[in-house]
Amino acid sequence: FSNIKVNELVGDDGFWNSNLLQQMFSQEIIELITSILPPSNKVGLDRRLWPGNRQGEFIVASAYQRLIGNNFPALSEAWKSIW
């Protein structure tokens, strides 16, 4: 199962394949997965929503900065060492 893709966990009916999920994951993980709508070709093509940093890369710290705006605690040395 190490090379399985998310869309392979969805049945032909468009719902999560619960039998396959039960073979692969704990009940706790299955509940998290099934709380999300499965991917579907009916909603359109995927598209990139995050522009990335100046180098075009996605970095969690830059995403976090963008999400919280000017509230980023840039002066905190401990915070800088984490991000």
Salt bridges, closest charged atoms under 4 A:
GLU77 OE2 - LYS80 NZ 3.60
